[in-house]
Amino acid sequence: MSIPRPPAEIFKGSGKGVLNGEVDVIENDGGKVTNEFLAGASIALNLCRKFDIDIAVLAEFSPSCGSTAIYDGSFSGKKVPGMGVTAALLREHGVHVFSQYEIARANTALLATSS
């Protein structure tokens, strides 16, 4: 994917649906980038395993990183409950995922695991 990449959203679903092969990640020009998002999520999971990471703070609303809400796939700015692809995969494998708006909760979880 190019940097910066075009806007992308999960079309009519969530990260869990992408992981299950039920929905796709689509760019605003119609390009399908599902495989790229799955590859990125896999890399993130492998890094968590390699470095024994069990807490992640990710960017809310992103089709990759949203942990409680994502954009709805219409490119209208509407947000819906759900997780992005990476957030869903990490949670599926036991990583505690928080958004940038939950730093205090992430810190509490970190302190609890380091005691």
Buried (B, 14 or more C-beta within 10 A) or exposed (E): EEEEEEEBBBBBBBBBBBBEEEBBBBBEEEEEBBEBBBEBBEEBBEEBEEEEBBBBBBBBBBBBBBBBBBBBBEBEEEBBEBBBBBBBBBBBEEBBBBBEEBEEBBEEBBEEEEE
